[in-house]
Amino acid sequence: MRSRGSVRGWSIGAIGVVLAAWVAFGRMLFGVAGSLTPVYALTLGVVIAALHVFVALASLRTAQRGFRHRPATIGTLCASWACAALLGLLIPDLTADGLQTILTRGAEPGLGIAIGFANPLGVITIALAITARDPESA
């Protein structure tokens, strides 16, 4: 049976990869995928997945060394996941009908507001994923 720490580490990696796929390809589920999907997959998707894999490996090392995660680490990870989930809903894609998001399609003023929130959410997602590492695992 795996220890609680190793399950947590593998879960962190799996959730990170799923959220990276959501940000990169989630618009396909709603028929809003366009020409920016490959760009998002090769940039945001790869970065978000890689950061979460690094955090998962650090989490596994923390558990192997007998340390516990600080509550701030878990909170930072959860905040990163929430921002990534929202980013997947709000990130625009260029379709034949113009820019569209999952939540707003192409309707203004919601489209402009969604695009305005998407950029900061992407930055915050990546920043939180970078900082979500226990210092004991280094």
Backbone as a chain_set.jsonl record, in Angstrom:
{"seq": "MRSRGSVRGWSIGAIGVVLAAWVAFGRMLFGVAGSLTPVYALTLGVVIAALHVFVALASLRTAQRGFRHRPATIGTLCASWACAALLGLLIPDLTADGLQTILTRGAEPGLGIAIGFANPLGVITIALAITARDPESA", "coords": {"N": [[0.832, -1.182, 0.0], [0.491, 2.214, -0.781], [2.032, 5.096, 0.647], [0.471, 7.918, 2.257], [1.635, 10.305, 1.461], [2.873, 9.648, -0.992], [0.682, 9.042, -2.563], [-0.525, 11.527, -2.581], [1.463, 12.962, -3.976], [1.436, 11.715, -6.541], [-1.177, 12.308, -7.206], [-1.116, 15.105, -7.365], [0.488, 15.453, -9.654], [-1.145, 14.186, -11.597], [-3.524, 15.719, -11.506], [-2.474, 18.179, -12.287], [-1.649, 17.62, -14.947], [-4.121, 16.995, -16.113], [-5.441, 19.46, -15.814], [-3.764, 21.045, -17.379], [-4.304, 19.932, -19.875], [-7.004, 20.648, -20.005], [-6.833, 23.476, -20.154], [-5.449, 23.712, -22.567], [-6.944, 22.18, -24.468], [-9.642, 22.178, -23.788], [-11.641, 23.737, -24.96], [-12.381, 22.35, -27.192], [-14.261, 20.495, -26.383], [-16.554, 21.975, -26.301], [-16.993, 22.941, -28.803], [-15.574, 25.207, -29.557], [-12.994, 25.328, -30.332], [-10.175, 26.541, -32.062], [-7.812, 28.183, -34.208], [-5.885, 28.878, -32.339], [-5.561, 26.815, -30.573], [-3.431, 24.829, -30.966], [-1.269, 26.489, -30.341], [-1.743, 27.167, -27.652], [-1.545, 24.612, -26.609], [1.157, 23.955, -27.008], [2.423, 25.884, -25.528], [1.149, 27.1, -23.001], [-0.052, 24.683, -22.071], [2.095, 22.833, -21.97], [3.835, 24.139, -20.18], [2.254, 24.402, -17.804], [1.727, 21.678, -17.25], [4.377, 20.686, -16.942], [5.313, 22.198, -14.741], [3.595, 21.272, -12.718], [4.289, 18.579, -12.661], [6.905, 18.807, -11.711], [6.334, 19.855, -9.167], [4.919, 17.68, -8.165], [6.951, 15.73, -8.079], [8.612, 16.944, -6.192], [6.891, 16.819, -4.043], [6.732, 14.063, -3.66], [9.405, 13.57, -2.895], [9.411, 15.005, -0.515], [7.637, 13.474, 1.032], [9.051, 11.042, 1.1], [11.233, 11.714, 2.638], [10.112, 11.974, 5.05], [8.818, 14.271, 5.848], [6.08, 16.55, 6.352], [3.575, 18.192, 4.376], [3.336, 21.702, 4.271], [0.532, 23.697, 5.239], [0.311, 25.971, 3.643], [1.458, 25.208, 1.24], [-0.344, 23.328, 0.193], [-2.601, 24.972, 0.019], [-1.681, 26.87, -1.84], [-1.337, 25.256, -4.097], [-4.021, 24.421, -4.509], [-5.194, 26.9, -5.084], [-3.844, 27.49, -7.45], [-4.88, 25.462, -9.056], [-7.591, 26.183, -9.127], [-7.441, 28.639, -10.468], [-6.43, 27.732, -12.93], [-8.565, 26.153, -13.813], [-10.553, 28.111, -14.161], [-9.228, 29.649, -16.075], [-9.278, 27.899, -18.266], [-11.968, 28.087, -18.921], [-12.204, 30.745, -19.72], [-10.256, 31.463, -21.576], [-9.566, 32.76, -24.771], [-10.285, 31.665, -28.155], [-9.451, 31.609, -31.603], [-11.793, 31.432, -33.97], [-13.741, 30.623, -36.935], [-15.807, 32.38, -36.629], [-14.676, 34.471, -35.291], [-13.057, 35.698, -32.269], [-13.678, 33.574, -29.492], [-14.928, 32.312, -26.37], [-15.38, 29.653, -23.934], [-17.353, 30.282, -22.043], [-18.576, 32.678, -22.962], [-18.893, 32.551, -25.666], [-19.04, 34.375, -28.582], [-20.132, 36.716, -27.708], [-20.438, 40.093, -26.899], [-20.679, 42.307, -24.074], [-19.343, 40.383, -22.692], [-17.303, 38.812, -23.84], [-15.063, 40.502, -24.062], [-14.623, 41.023, -21.36], [-14.08, 38.429, -20.415], [-11.718, 37.843, -21.826], [-10.133, 39.808, -20.71], [-9.887, 38.85, -18.087], [-8.643, 36.405, -18.508], [-5.842, 36.581, -19.141], [-4.545, 37.586, -16.695], [-5.309, 35.41, -15.034], [-3.934, 33.273, -16.194], [-1.258, 34.048, -15.73], [-1.258, 34.104, -12.919], [-1.895, 31.43, -12.365], [0.432, 30.081, -13.266], [2.387, 31.369, -11.695], [1.584, 30.64, -9.082], [1.864, 27.866, -9.263], [4.622, 27.691, -9.516], [5.467, 28.591, -7.008], [4.471, 26.672, -5.306], [5.925, 24.731, -3.715], [7.422, 22.758, -1.289], [9.867, 23.935, 0.958], [11.417, 22.055, 2.284], [11.722, 19.978, 0.542], [13.693, 20.491, -1.243]], "CA": [[0.0, 0.0, 0.0], [1.269, 3.431, -0.883], [1.856, 6.046, 1.743], [-0.396, 9.06, 1.952], [2.438, 11.3, 0.742], [3.094, 9.267, -2.383], [-0.599, 9.201, -3.254], [-0.684, 12.968, -2.794], [2.378, 13.371, -5.043], [0.915, 11.254, -7.834], [-2.416, 13.06, -7.468], [-0.729, 16.448, -7.801], [0.912, 15.347, -11.051], [-2.289, 13.852, -12.45], [-4.411, 16.89, -11.582], [-1.777, 19.178, -13.096], [-1.701, 17.242, -16.367], [-5.517, 17.14, -16.551], [-5.734, 20.895, -15.95], [-3.032, 21.53, -18.557], [-5.1, 19.513, -21.043], [-8.212, 21.473, -19.993], [-6.49, 24.808, -20.66], [-5.023, 23.619, -23.962], [-7.895, 21.548, -25.382], [-11.0, 22.167, -23.25], [-12.596, 24.381, -25.867], [-12.845, 21.348, -28.163], [-15.458, 19.855, -25.835], [-17.688, 22.876, -26.464], [-17.046, 23.392, -30.186], [-15.008, 26.553, -29.67], [-11.576, 25.215, -30.665], [-9.807, 27.261, -33.275], [-6.414, 28.159, -34.625], [-4.977, 29.101, -31.215], [-5.457, 25.606, -29.751], [-2.064, 24.278, -30.96], [-0.381, 27.43, -29.654], [-1.969, 26.968, -26.225], [-1.053, 23.279, -26.235], [2.619, 23.954, -26.998], [2.951, 26.878, -24.593], [0.527, 27.001, -21.675], [-0.249, 23.296, -21.678], [3.381, 22.228, -21.616], [4.359, 24.808, -18.979], [1.441, 24.024, -16.636], [1.975, 20.26, -16.96], [5.747, 20.518, -16.445], [5.401, 22.742, -13.382], [2.915, 20.381, -11.779], [5.096, 17.363, -12.529], [7.995, 19.157, -10.798], [5.757, 19.948, -7.819], [4.603, 16.308, -7.751], [8.209, 15.084, -7.711], [9.031, 17.538, -4.921], [5.978, 16.278, -3.04], [7.173, 12.695, -3.397], [10.637, 13.656, -2.101], [9.032, 15.446, 0.832], [7.065, 12.322, 1.731], [10.094, 10.043, 1.296], [12.111, 12.185, 3.709], [9.378, 11.965, 6.3], [8.253, 15.583, 6.164], [4.681, 16.79, 5.979], [3.373, 19.417, 3.605], [2.807, 22.852, 4.992], [-0.79, 24.079, 4.727], [0.469, 26.971, 2.581], [1.752, 24.497, -0.011], [-1.611, 22.776, -0.3], [-3.44, 26.117, -0.359], [-1.144, 27.445, -3.08], [-1.688, 24.331, -5.175], [-5.47, 24.504, -4.764], [-5.44, 28.184, -5.75], [-3.357, 27.343, -8.825], [-5.849, 24.625, -9.773], [-8.814, 26.969, -9.35], [-7.145, 29.609, -11.526], [-6.314, 27.0, -14.198], [-9.92, 25.763, -14.235], [-11.185, 29.328, -14.685], [-8.533, 30.016, -17.314], [-9.821, 27.054, -19.332], [-13.29, 28.6, -19.306], [-12.162, 32.118, -20.208], [-9.226, 31.718, -22.59], [-10.211, 32.864, -26.087], [-9.724, 30.967, -29.306], [-9.811, 32.256, -32.862], [-12.577, 30.538, -34.823], [-14.242, 31.27, -38.145], [-16.709, 33.451, -36.187], [-13.91, 35.436, -34.503], [-12.653, 35.234, -30.945], [-14.74, 32.99, -28.679], [-14.552, 31.575, -25.172], [-16.395, 28.666, -23.572], [-18.45, 30.912, -21.309], [-19.263, 33.794, -23.619], [-18.883, 32.417, -27.134], [-18.533, 35.609, -29.162], [-21.022, 37.8, -27.296], [-19.911, 41.23, -26.141], [-19.366, 42.662, -23.556], [-18.762, 39.27, -21.947], [-16.073, 38.351, -24.469], [-13.981, 41.394, -23.646], [-14.372, 40.813, -19.934], [-13.443, 37.121, -20.288], [-10.335, 37.984, -22.292], [-9.44, 40.612, -19.706], [-9.58, 38.015, -16.925], [-7.863, 35.227, -18.885], [-4.403, 36.818, -19.041], [-4.086, 37.516, -15.301], [-5.483, 34.053, -14.502], [-2.812, 32.466, -16.683], [-0.055, 34.449, -15.004], [-1.414, 33.676, -11.526], [-1.802, 29.965, -12.368], [1.837, 29.691, -13.394], [3.117, 31.862, -10.524], [1.249, 29.807, -7.927], [2.467, 26.54, -9.464], [6.047, 27.835, -9.242], [5.694, 28.777, -5.576], [3.844, 25.58, -4.536], [6.935, 23.709, -3.454], [7.89, 22.791, 0.087], [11.299, 24.17, 1.031], [12.082, 20.861, 2.799], [11.947, 18.988, -0.522], [14.795, 20.917, -2.101]], "C": [[0.877, 1.246, 0.0], [1.004, 4.333, 0.309], [0.99, 7.205, 1.278], [0.348, 10.121, 1.143], [2.662, 10.946, -0.715], [1.8, 9.367, -3.19], [-0.838, 10.679, -3.555], [0.219, 13.446, -3.938], [1.881, 12.972, -6.42], [-0.364, 12.001, -8.198], [-2.117, 14.464, -7.967], [-0.326, 16.426, -9.272], [-0.248, 15.09, -11.99], [-3.23, 15.046, -12.608], [-3.774, 17.967, -12.436], [-1.839, 18.889, -14.582], [-3.129, 17.384, -16.905], [-5.868, 18.615, -16.737], [-4.98, 21.511, -17.128], [-3.777, 21.152, -19.835], [-6.381, 20.329, -21.145], [-7.931, 22.853, -20.586], [-6.172, 24.738, -22.149], [-6.142, 23.163, -24.895], [-9.351, 21.597, -24.929], [-12.042, 22.788, -24.162], [-13.124, 23.415, -26.921], [-14.128, 20.673, -27.686], [-16.722, 20.674, -26.078], [-17.785, 23.452, -27.88], [-16.477, 24.776, -30.414], [-13.522, 26.496, -30.028], [-11.297, 25.9, -31.993], [-8.314, 27.186, -33.52], [-5.43, 28.404, -33.489], [-4.79, 27.857, -30.343], [-4.06, 24.994, -29.789], [-1.069, 25.188, -30.242], [-0.519, 27.261, -28.151], [-1.414, 25.631, -25.769], [0.468, 23.284, -26.088], [3.213, 24.955, -26.015], [2.363, 26.657, -23.204], [0.395, 25.562, -21.203], [1.035, 22.64, -21.209], [3.919, 22.831, -20.317], [3.583, 24.381, -17.737], [1.686, 22.567, -16.263], [3.365, 20.065, -16.362], [5.887, 21.041, -15.017], [4.744, 21.819, -12.367], [3.643, 19.043, -11.632], [6.273, 17.634, -11.587], [7.5, 19.258, -9.359], [5.423, 18.549, -7.298], [5.869, 15.57, -7.329], [8.738, 15.63, -6.385], [8.161, 17.013, -3.779], [6.362, 14.845, -2.676], [8.46, 12.673, -2.574], [10.347, 14.08, -0.668], [8.499, 14.274, 1.638], [8.132, 11.269, 2.031], [11.027, 10.424, 2.445], [11.388, 12.292, 5.054], [8.794, 13.301, 6.718], [6.784, 15.634, 5.751], [4.615, 18.075, 5.17], [2.856, 20.515, 4.516], [1.431, 23.169, 4.418], [-0.699, 25.107, 3.598], [0.749, 26.317, 1.231], [0.465, 23.955, -0.628], [-2.538, 23.899, -0.752], [-2.989, 26.758, -1.663], [-1.475, 26.566, -4.27], [-3.17, 24.42, -5.533], [-5.836, 25.807, -5.466], [-4.974, 28.138, -7.202], [-4.337, 26.53, -9.654], [-7.121, 25.397, -10.071], [-8.595, 27.982, -10.469], [-7.034, 28.925, -12.891], [-7.689, 26.574, -14.716], [-10.665, 26.963, -14.81], [-10.537, 29.771, -15.989], [-9.062, 29.197, -18.483], [-11.18, 27.521, -19.821], [-13.206, 29.938, -20.039], [-11.154, 32.382, -21.32], [-9.872, 31.734, -23.983], [-9.517, 32.009, -27.142], [-10.255, 31.627, -30.566], [-10.49, 31.244, -33.779], [-12.995, 31.291, -36.083], [-15.178, 32.431, -37.808], [-16.004, 34.516, -35.373], [-13.503, 34.833, -33.166], [-13.857, 34.723, -30.17], [-14.139, 32.335, -27.444], [-15.648, 30.554, -24.874], [-17.597, 29.359, -22.942], [-19.252, 31.914, -22.122], [-19.503, 33.595, -25.105], [-18.328, 33.713, -27.713], [-19.298, 36.835, -28.724], [-20.28, 38.856, -26.485], [-20.976, 41.712, -25.183], [-18.68, 41.531, -22.814], [-17.45, 38.78, -22.52], [-14.894, 39.2, -24.026], [-13.615, 41.22, -22.186], [-13.649, 39.486, -19.716], [-11.982, 37.183, -20.713], [-9.525, 38.784, -21.283], [-9.073, 39.818, -18.462], [-8.642, 36.863, -17.265], [-6.362, 35.447, -18.704], [-3.92, 36.813, -17.592], [-4.249, 36.12, -14.686], [-4.356, 33.132, -14.956], [-1.53, 32.774, -15.939], [-0.111, 33.947, -13.558], [-1.31, 32.155, -11.416], [-0.348, 29.522, -12.374], [2.635, 30.148, -12.177], [2.835, 31.009, -9.294], [1.843, 28.411, -8.059], [3.975, 26.587, -9.186], [6.302, 27.889, -7.738], [5.153, 27.636, -4.725], [4.823, 24.44, -4.309], [7.373, 23.863, -2.011], [9.397, 23.04, 0.116], [12.072, 22.937, 1.528], [12.414, 19.871, 1.701], [13.121, 19.329, -1.414], [16.071, 20.14, -1.803]], "O": [[1.885, 1.309, 0.704], [-0.079, 4.336, 0.894], [0.804, 7.438, 0.084], [-0.224, 10.756, 0.257], [2.647, 11.821, -1.581], [1.824, 9.733, -4.365], [-1.292, 11.037, -4.641], [-0.208, 14.243, -4.773], [1.895, 13.774, -7.353], [-0.603, 12.293, -9.37], [-2.777, 14.959, -8.88], [-0.752, 17.282, -10.047], [-0.335, 15.698, -13.057], [-3.679, 15.345, -13.714], [-4.46, 18.608, -13.233], [-2.053, 19.793, -15.389], [-3.322, 17.843, -18.031], [-6.523, 18.977, -17.714], [-5.501, 22.4, -17.801], [-3.871, 21.952, -20.765], [-6.808, 20.671, -22.248], [-8.694, 23.344, -21.418], [-6.583, 25.613, -22.911], [-6.28, 23.696, -25.996], [-10.221, 21.093, -25.64], [-13.208, 22.394, -24.131], [-14.197, 23.636, -27.483], [-14.985, 20.32, -28.497], [-17.828, 20.136, -26.063], [-18.581, 24.358, -28.123], [-16.859, 25.452, -31.369], [-12.856, 27.531, -30.025], [-12.1, 25.835, -32.924], [-7.643, 26.247, -33.093], [-4.237, 28.158, -33.663], [-3.935, 27.856, -29.457], [-3.53, 24.661, -28.729], [-0.132, 24.706, -29.606], [0.487, 27.217, -27.443], [-0.872, 25.523, -24.669], [1.006, 22.688, -25.154], [4.401, 24.874, -25.703], [3.019, 26.085, -22.333], [0.701, 25.258, -20.05], [1.061, 21.971, -20.176], [4.404, 22.103, -19.451], [4.188, 24.034, -16.722], [1.837, 22.25, -15.083], [3.512, 19.347, -15.373], [6.512, 20.394, -14.177], [5.278, 21.609, -11.278], [3.603, 18.442, -10.559], [6.606, 16.789, -10.757], [8.172, 18.797, -8.436], [5.623, 18.265, -6.117], [5.861, 14.858, -6.325], [9.249, 14.877, -5.555], [8.653, 16.79, -2.673], [6.317, 14.466, -1.506], [8.6, 11.859, -1.661], [10.958, 13.577, 0.275], [8.868, 14.098, 2.799], [8.119, 10.667, 3.105], [11.549, 9.553, 3.141], [11.988, 12.658, 6.065], [8.321, 13.439, 7.846], [6.324, 14.857, 4.913], [5.49, 18.934, 5.27], [2.045, 20.277, 5.412], [1.187, 22.935, 3.235], [-1.538, 25.114, 2.698], [0.321, 26.823, 0.194], [0.223, 24.109, -1.825], [-3.188, 23.788, -1.791], [-3.814, 27.143, -2.493], [-1.849, 27.065, -5.332], [-3.532, 24.486, -6.708], [-6.696, 25.816, -6.347], [-5.634, 28.686, -8.085], [-4.6, 26.857, -10.811], [-7.674, 25.276, -11.164], [-9.463, 28.163, -11.323], [-7.488, 29.471, -13.897], [-7.946, 26.63, -15.919], [-11.336, 26.843, -15.835], [-11.226, 30.219, -16.905], [-9.272, 29.732, -19.572], [-11.509, 27.37, -20.997], [-14.048, 30.231, -20.888], [-11.204, 33.44, -21.947], [-10.633, 30.831, -24.329], [-8.336, 31.68, -27.032], [-11.374, 32.14, -30.589], [-9.854, 30.325, -34.296], [-12.641, 32.455, -36.268], [-15.329, 33.36, -38.603], [-16.664, 35.39, -34.811], [-13.593, 33.623, -32.958], [-14.922, 35.341, -30.178], [-13.001, 31.866, -27.46], [-16.716, 30.586, -25.485], [-18.739, 29.047, -23.279], [-20.473, 31.991, -21.987], [-20.225, 34.368, -25.734], [-17.221, 34.108, -27.349], [-19.132, 37.903, -29.314], [-19.589, 38.547, -25.514], [-22.153, 41.521, -25.49], [-17.551, 41.693, -22.35], [-16.565, 38.371, -21.768], [-13.846, 38.671, -23.657], [-12.441, 41.264, -21.819], [-12.71, 39.417, -18.923], [-11.111, 36.637, -20.036], [-8.361, 38.472, -21.03], [-8.045, 40.089, -17.842], [-7.916, 36.389, -16.392], [-5.679, 34.578, -18.163], [-2.968, 36.099, -17.278], [-3.405, 35.697, -13.896], [-3.88, 32.303, -14.181], [-0.795, 31.863, -15.558], [0.877, 33.427, -13.04], [-0.704, 31.645, -10.474], [0.052, 28.68, -11.57], [3.473, 29.399, -11.675], [3.755, 30.688, -8.541], [2.28, 27.832, -7.065], [4.537, 25.619, -8.674], [7.261, 27.288, -7.252], [5.365, 27.639, -3.512], [4.549, 23.301, -4.686], [7.664, 24.97, -1.559], [10.133, 22.406, -0.641], [13.256, 22.791, 1.225], [13.279, 19.014, 1.879], [13.503, 18.523, -2.262], [17.099, 20.375, -2.438]]}, "num_chains": 1, "name": "protein.A"}
